[in-house]
Amino acid sequence: MHDTLPLLEQTHFPPINRTRLDTLQVNLGYKCNQTCLHCHVNAGPNRTEMMDADTLALIPQVLAARGITTLDITGGAPELHAGFQDLVRTTRAQGVRVIDRCNLTILFEPGQQGLAAFLAEQRVEVTASLPCYSSDNVDKQRGDGVFDKSIAALQQLNALGYGREGTGLVLNLVYNPQGPSLPPNQQSLQADYKRELFAHYGVEFNQLLALTNMPIQRFGSTLVSKGTFDTYMDVLKASFHVDNLAGVMCRSLVSVDWQGWLSDCDFNQQLGLPLGTSGVRRHLRDLLKTDLQAQPIRVAGHCFGCTAGQGSSCGGALGN
């Protein structure tokens, strides 16, 4: 796999600093039941990296110590971690908003038969990957049969109240482009998703989050192999919008890897870039006593992916 960090470090991005920390995004491990081309984590069925019990136990403590209101759980498929459900129960009991970054097909894996009901019982927000509303595009990006399983999972979640008006059970979908291009307008694409998914499958959801593919890990390596890395970077840089700097996720979020090491965002984590600009690694336990407000954020060329066009964050587009 090609290392894109040396290429990204040649590109200058405007300096930015942190605001108040309100979201802890935790990667429980890289094991996943899917292998997707666009995956910036390079997750898959053969990955063995998983967070240990001691690090997992720090998460509720840090949430309380820093007054963090949102826990964003990701992977891999985070539900495959043996401690996933206990972590959800503990943090929901603290009154913390919990987001599960779910690939949908995980609902049909062995041992996960009660997962959907558990998420509904705990009122976990589900942010689910569905890169298109047509089967050909999804299966091309994620594997044969993934679309049909994803639709069945969405129907199962809908039956529990997810995505339906008045239930308070939030179901958001995530769109990624098929290749080296920016996502289309999020609002227009959301309207298309809602129309097509309901008309053909009776599926309902709350919001569509349109995310830009980052030129790192598996996707970045593919760009290098095809000789299109520089072209894609030119697209990102040419579409830069300074107004998006105010809303980028790294200003109010900290990313935690499976070993507990901190980064400014999930993408920096996958590039091996530690939190801040000092170059010194900091651990989850450091947040028990450390306030990060106003500290500088480590930036590089991939940050243009969050500020290009409408902008892109874990919460979708930043502008219109």
SULHUVEN-V571140 format. One record per backbone hydrogen bond with DSSP energy under -0.5 kcal/mol. NH is the residue of the N-H (numbers start at 1). CO is the residue of the C=O. If there is no record, write none. Layout:
nh=NH co=CO
nh=NH co=CO
//
This chain:
nh=4 co=2
nh=8 co=4
nh=9 co=5
nh=10 co=7
nh=11 co=8
nh=12 co=10
nh=18 co=295
nh=19 co=251
nh=22 co=252
nh=23 co=252
nh=24 co=70
nh=25 co=23
nh=25 co=254
nh=26 co=24
nh=26 co=72
nh=27 co=256
nh=28 co=26
nh=28 co=74
nh=30 co=49
nh=31 co=49
nh=32 co=44
nh=35 co=142
nh=37 co=141
nh=39 co=36
nh=42 co=39
nh=44 co=30
nh=47 co=44
nh=51 co=28
nh=52 co=258
nh=56 co=52
nh=57 co=53
nh=58 co=54
nh=58 co=55
nh=59 co=55
nh=59 co=56
nh=60 co=56
nh=61 co=57
nh=62 co=58
nh=63 co=59
nh=64 co=60
nh=65 co=61
nh=66 co=62
nh=67 co=63
nh=67 co=64
nh=68 co=63
nh=69 co=22
nh=70 co=22
nh=71 co=97
nh=72 co=24
nh=72 co=70
nh=73 co=71
nh=73 co=99
nh=74 co=26
nh=75 co=76
nh=77 co=31
nh=78 co=76
nh=78 co=101
nh=80 co=77
nh=81 co=78
nh=84 co=81
nh=87 co=83
nh=88 co=84
nh=89 co=85
nh=90 co=86
nh=91 co=87
nh=92 co=88
nh=93 co=89
nh=94 co=90
nh=95 co=92
nh=96 co=91
nh=97 co=69
nh=99 co=71
nh=100 co=125
nh=101 co=73
nh=101 co=99
nh=102 co=100
nh=102 co=127
nh=105 co=103
nh=107 co=104
nh=108 co=105
nh=109 co=106
nh=112 co=109
nh=115 co=112
nh=118 co=114
nh=119 co=115
nh=120 co=116
nh=121 co=117
nh=122 co=118
nh=123 co=120
nh=124 co=119
nh=125 co=98
nh=126 co=170
nh=127 co=100
nh=127 co=125
nh=128 co=126
nh=128 co=172
nh=129 co=102
nh=130 co=174
nh=138 co=134
nh=139 co=135
nh=140 co=136
nh=141 co=137
nh=142 co=138
nh=143 co=139
nh=146 co=143
nh=149 co=145
nh=150 co=146
nh=151 co=147
nh=152 co=148
nh=153 co=149
nh=154 co=150
nh=155 co=151
nh=156 co=152
nh=157 co=153
nh=158 co=154
nh=159 co=155
nh=160 co=156
nh=160 co=157
nh=161 co=158
nh=162 co=157
nh=163 co=169
nh=164 co=161
nh=167 co=164
nh=170 co=168
nh=172 co=126
nh=173 co=207
nh=174 co=128
nh=175 co=209
nh=177 co=211
nh=181 co=179
nh=189 co=185
nh=190 co=186
nh=191 co=187
nh=192 co=188
nh=193 co=189
nh=194 co=190
nh=195 co=191
nh=196 co=192
nh=197 co=193
nh=198 co=194
nh=199 co=195
nh=200 co=196
nh=201 co=197
nh=202 co=198
nh=203 co=197
nh=206 co=171
nh=207 co=171
nh=209 co=173
nh=210 co=208
nh=211 co=175
nh=211 co=209
nh=216 co=214
nh=218 co=39
nh=219 co=216
nh=220 co=216
nh=221 co=217
nh=222 co=218
nh=223 co=219
nh=224 co=220
nh=225 co=221
nh=226 co=222
nh=227 co=223
nh=227 co=224
nh=228 co=223
nh=229 co=223
nh=232 co=228
nh=233 co=229
nh=234 co=230
nh=235 co=231
nh=236 co=232
nh=237 co=233
nh=238 co=234
nh=239 co=235
nh=240 co=237
nh=241 co=307
nh=244 co=241
nh=245 co=242
nh=246 co=243
nh=247 co=244
nh=248 co=244
nh=248 co=245
nh=251 co=248
nh=252 co=249
nh=253 co=249
nh=254 co=23
nh=255 co=263
nh=256 co=25
nh=257 co=261
nh=260 co=257
nh=262 co=282
nh=263 co=255
nh=269 co=265
nh=270 co=266
nh=271 co=267
nh=272 co=269
nh=273 co=268
nh=274 co=272
nh=275 co=262
nh=284 co=260
nh=286 co=283
nh=287 co=283
nh=287 co=284
nh=288 co=285
nh=289 co=286
nh=290 co=286
nh=294 co=18
nh=295 co=292
nh=297 co=16
nh=299 co=297
nh=301 co=8
nh=303 co=300
nh=304 co=301
nh=305 co=302
nh=306 co=303
nh=307 co=303
nh=307 co=304
nh=308 co=304
nh=309 co=239
nh=311 co=308
nh=312 co=306
nh=313 co=316
nh=316 co=313
nh=318 co=310
nh=319 co=310
//
